[in-house]
Amino acid sequence: ANQDLPGVGEYCIRCHSATGWMEGRSTAPDGSSLTEHDKHGVACDICHRLIDPKSEAAKKLVKDVPPGYGSGMMVMCENKTALGPYSDSPQVSSHKTRKSEFQASSELCGTCHDVSNPLAAKDVKTQSPETYGIIERTYSEWLLSDYSKGPDKRTCQSCHFPKTEGGGMAARHKEARHRDYLVQHGPVGGSIWVQQAVAHINKADGVDADALKDGIEKTRAFLKTAAKLELTFQEKRSATLRVTNLTGHKLPTGYVEGRRMWVNMKFLSSDGSILKEIGRYRAITETIAGQKTEVKSLTDAADTRVYECLPGLSKEQAAKYGKASGKSFHFVLNDIITKDTRIQPKGFNNKKFAERGCSPVGVEYADGQYWDDVTFTMPNGCASVEASLIYEPVTMEYIKFLAEENRTDDSGRKLLNTWLQLQGQTAEVISTVKAEVRHPAGK
């Protein structure tokens, strides 16, 4: 990003190492001024010091309060104070505690999970982030879904910080209180590759490999709650797979570079052999950074139902920066969405999603539709069908781009080498259904 637009890396650091940014160590946009503590990423004192930017308390602390939730625009309380949903937390020696409902709200998560490109704004001090330069809209997707209101209401924390019990982070303190309702402070998301990469790169530096392994296992289990698959059979040789989104946002969501999901279909004979397969994930030979290597990838995407979002460059923007127009991984330069086929959340409404810049592109979803139906023609002799939903948070195409396009230093090559040493396998089967072929009566 710094290579495409010098200095813009500070914008990335704002959320990815908020402690360093808040304390003035992000002015070197390549992260070279960050401390080892800063590199831990989203530390405890970030979320537990955030104040609702629309509150009266925020107006007393800062002159220019953020115009909305998103893009890392933070207001924090004084140092050495931890905010949380309980009024009776012990006053530990390292900090004071104070009750705040904001820590249990999705709006807190929206601070960094609705992201817009400030270059596309007329005035970032007055424009709410969702009104310009879409990069990520996970908070907006939740806000416009049924999960933000009514009988299905759930916050981000309801799913990503699972319920538990115990004494919390202050459990070692003599005044710690046992609570029947706490949340696990190891939030799970949608990636199992990053944890593997961190463990691999830092294996000689005392990284807690067991903790990372635990995170991977929890993530794998969490991904299996994201969707439901149902197979039905029609007359002649037709079958339909329904993929239902069980999450409170688009599926998949988050930062979209190198992130996709697709349907794998296996049509089986009576003896279990595969007659035909669609959506294969297999080893291929690819030239990356000048060398041929064997990698794994989706090999027949043209015939496969793929759920993804592809940002890109308009002809005008491409000409301005000397790039090719169309889909692009140059995220800080991108100004359009060329494709967005992701499955909508429950409560989807075309008009409302368009108002916040997160409409489907290249596919149609009806108001209220939070599933996708995929119809297939079965080959002769098909006795059963096995359908799987496969999720990939880091694609070969994205790694290839980073390795070949980064000319500032050798970071792209290092990432490529790590990816290859980990066998370049990032895809996860998150749901599977298998059924014998049963046509409607008399057909």
N, C-alpha and C positions, 0 to 999 in steps of 0.2 A: 504493500500500500504506500509506503514511504517512497518507493521507487516511482510509482505512478504519480504521486502528489506529495512532494517533499514536506515533511512535518506532520502529515495527517495521522501518523502512528500514535500521537498523544490522544487522539480521539478513541483509539482502540484501548489504550491503557486505562482510560477513564473508568471502564467497567471491569476489565480483566485484572486490573491491579488498582482498585479504587483507593487503597491506603496510600500507595505511592503517589497517585494523582492528587489526592486531597492534601498531602503533605509536601507537594511541590517537587516531586522527583520524576515527573513525567515530561519535563521540558526537553529532555533528550528523547526524541520520538522513537528511537530504536530500542528503548528500554535499558540503555546502558547505565543509567543512574539509579536504577531500582536496587534496593537492598535484597538480601536473601529472604527476609521476612515479606517484602513486597511480592516476591515471586511465588509465594504460597497462593496468591490469587485472591479470591473472595474470602477474606478473613472474618472472624466473628464480629469484630468491632465495626464493620461496615454496616451490615444489616441491623445490628443492634444499636446503631446510633442514628439511623435514618428517621427523619421527621416527615410527615405528610406535607408536601410542598404547598398544598392548598389550605393548610391550617393557619390559624391565627398565630400559633407559635412560630411557624416558619416566617411569617411577615415581620415578626419582631427580631429575627436573627439576620435576615438578608434583605438587601434593598430590592434586588430584582429576583422575585420568586419565579420558579419555572412555570411556564404557561400550561403545562400538562405533564402527564406521566410518560417518561421515556427518554431515550438518548442519553442516559447516564446523568441527567440533571438532578443533582442531589442536594438536599438540605440536611445537615447533621447537627445534632445537639452537641453540647460541650464535651470535651474529652474527659475520659475517666468516668463516664456515665453509660450504663447499659439499659436500653429500653426493651420492654417485653410485655406480654399480655397479663402478667400477674402483679398484683399490688402488694403481695406479702413476700417478695423475694428477699433473701438475706443480703445485708449490706456487707459484701466481702471486702477484704482489704485492698484489692486491686482496682475496684471501681464502685461507684454508687449504682443503685438500681432505681428505675422509675417505671410505672405502669404506662403502657401505650398500646392502643388497639391496632396501630398501623402495622406492627410487626406480624400480625396474623391476617393481614389483608393481601389481596392480589395486587393492589396498587403498589405495594412495596416491590413486588417482583416486576411490575410494569416499568419500574425505574430503568432497568437494563434490558427488558425483554420486549420493548417496542422501540425499534431503532430506526432512525431516519438519517439521511445524508444531509448535513447542514449546508452543503454547497447548493442544495436545491431550494433552500428557504429564502424568502425575502427578508425576514427578520426573525432570527432564532429566539430573541427575547420575548416576542409577542405571539409567534405562531406555535400552536400545539404540535408536537412531533408527528402525530398521525396524519397531518395535512400535507406533508411534502416528502419527497425523496425516500420511498420505501426501501428498507433493507430487511427488516424483520418486524412481524406484527403478531407475535404470539399472545401478548396481553390483549390486543384488540380482538383477536379471534375468540379468546375466552369471554371478554366483555360483551360481545355480541351473541354469544351462545346462551343456551338455556341454563348453563351451569353458573352463570353470574346472578341468577335470580330464580324465584319460584321454588317448587318442591325439589328440584334437582340441584339446588344451589350448592356449589363447592368452590372453595378457593384453590389457588395453585398449591398451597401448602397441604390441602386435604389429600392430594395424590402424591406430590413430590416429597413431602415430609411426613411419612407414615406415622400413625399414632403409636405411642408406646407408653410406658409408665416408668417412674423412677425418680431420681433426685435432680435430674438436669445437669447442666455444666457445673453447678455449685455443689454437686453431690459430695465432694470431699470436705466441704465446709461443715463445721460443727453445727451450724444452724440450718443446714439443708433440710428441705421439706420433701417428703415423699408425695408425689402427685400421681393420681390415677390417669391423668391425661397430660402427656407431653408429646413432643414430636421428635423423631429421629433427626439429628442434625448432620446427617450424611446424605443430603438430597440426591435422589437418583434422576437421571435424565434419559437420553437416548443413545449414548455412545459407550461402546466397550473397547474401542481401539485406542483412544487417547490414554486411558489408564495403562494399557499394555505398553504404549510408547514411552510414557513417563517412567515406568518401571525399568524398561530396557535401557533408556538413555542414561538414567541416574542410578543404575544398579550398584555402582561403586561409591555412591555418595550417601549411603545410609537411608535411602528411601524405604518407607515401610511397605514392603512388597505384600505382606498379608493384608494390610488395609486396602491396597489397590485391588487385590484379588477379591476381597469382600465386596468392594464397590462394583466390580464386574459381575459377580454373581447376583447381586441385588438388581443391577440394571437388566440383566438377562431375564430375570423373573418379572420385572416391571414391564418390559417390552411385551411380554405375553398377555398383558391386560389391555393392550391398546386397541385390539380389533377382534371381531367375530366373523367367522366364515360359515356360509351355508350353501350347500349344493342342491339344486333341483334339476329335474330332467323333463324335457319337453318331448313332443312327438318326433318321430324319425331319429335323427342322430344329434339332437341339440341338447346342450346342458348350459345352465346358468349358475355362475358363482356370485353370491352377494357378499361384498366386503363392507362391514358396518364399522364405523368409527366410534369407539367407546371412550375417546378422550374428550377433553374440554376445549379443544382447539383443532386446527387442521391436522391431518395425518398424512405425512409427517409434518412437523412444524420446526420452528427455530431457525437458526442461520442456515440458509439453504445451499451453500456451496458444497458440492460433493455429497449431498444428502438426497437419497431417493428410496423408493419402495416399489416393489413390483409383484405381479402374480406369476407363480410358477405352476404349470399344469402338467400332470403326467397321466397319460391315457394308457391303461394297463389291460393286457389280455387275461384270459381266465387262469393262466399259469403264473401270472404276476410279472411277466416281461413287459418292458416299456414299448408300446407301439409308436408313441409320439410324445414329444416333450416341448413345451413352450416356456420361455423364460429361464433358459439354462444359465447357471453361474458356474463357469468352468475355466480351466487354465488355457491361456492363449499366449502367443509370443508377440511381444510389443516392443517397439524401439522407444526408449525413454532416455532423454539426455544423451543421445548418441550411441547408446548401447542396447543390444537386443537382450531381452530378459523375459522369463516366463512369469506371468501375473494371472490373477483371477479376475474375471469381469462378467457382466451380463453380455452374452454373445449374440443374442437375437432380439435386440430391443425393438426392431421394427414390427415384429409380430406380437409384442408383449404389452400388456397393460401396465404402464409405468406411472407412478404418482410422484411428481416432482415439481419444483419451481425453478425456472431458469431466468435469472436477471440478464439484462443485456444493454447494448448501446444502440441508441437511435442513429440514423444516418448522420444527423447534424452533430451529435456528440462524438461519434466515431471520427468524423472529419476533423473536429476540433483537437482531438488528442492523437490523431494519426494511428487509429486502431481500426480493425474490421468491425463493421456493424453486425448486429445479431447477438446471440447468446454470448456471454462473457463472464470470466472469472475475475475481471478487473473491477472488484466490487465498488471501490470508491469513485470510479468513473461512470459506473452504470447509471442509466436514467430511465430504463423501461423494464417491464416484465414481458419476456417473449413467450412464456408458457407457465401456467400454474394449474396442474391437473389434480392437485392434492384433494383428498376427501374432506368435505366440510364438516364442522361440528354440529351437534344437535342444536336446533334453533336457527340454523343458517337462514339469512335473508339477503337476497341479491342487492337490494337498494342500500341497506345499512352497511354491508361489507364494502360496497363501492365507495361509500362516503369516507371510509377509513383506509382506502387504498389496498384492500385485500380481496379483490374480486377474482374469481376463476378466470383463467385466460386459456383459450383454445379448447375449452370444454364447457358444457352447460350443466349446472346443478339447479334443480327447482327449489323454490323456497321451502324450507323444512326438510330437505333431503340431506341426510348425513350418512349415506351409503352409496356404493357404486355397484351396478350389475354388469357382469362381464359374461357374454354369451359365446360359447364355443361349439364348433361342429366336431363331433367325435369320429375317429377313424373306424373303419369296418373292423368288427371283431372286438371292439372295446367292451370289457366286462366291468370295469370299475375306473373311477377317476380319483386322483389324489391332487388336491390343490393346496398350495402353500403361499403365504404372504412373506416376502423376504425384504428385509430392511438393511440398507447399507449407508452408514454415516460418513464414510470416506471412500470415494470412488477412485479407480485407477486414473480416470481423466483429470481429476483434481490434483492428484499427486504429480502426474505428468506435467501439468501446467506449472505448478510451484517449482518443480525441479528445473524446468527449461526456461521459464520466464524470469525467475529471480536472478538478476545479474549484479545485485548489490554486494552479496557475499556468498558463502557456500551453504547457507541455511537450507536452501532448496534441495541441494544434493544430500545433506545430512538427513533431512526428512525422508527423502527417497530411499536412502540406505537403510534407515530404520524400518520403513515400510516393507522393503524387500526381505530384511532379516526376520521380520515377523510374518513372512510368507505372503504379505499383501492380501491377506484374507480378512475382510471386515464384515461380510454379510452375515446376518442373523435371521434364521427362520423364526418368526414371531407368532405364527398361527398356522395350523394345518387341519384339513378336513379330508376324509376319505369316505367314498360311498360306492356301493354297487349300482350299476346302471339299472334304473327302474323307470320305464316309460309309463305315462298315464294309461289307465285301463283302456284296452282296445286300440291302442295306437302303436 
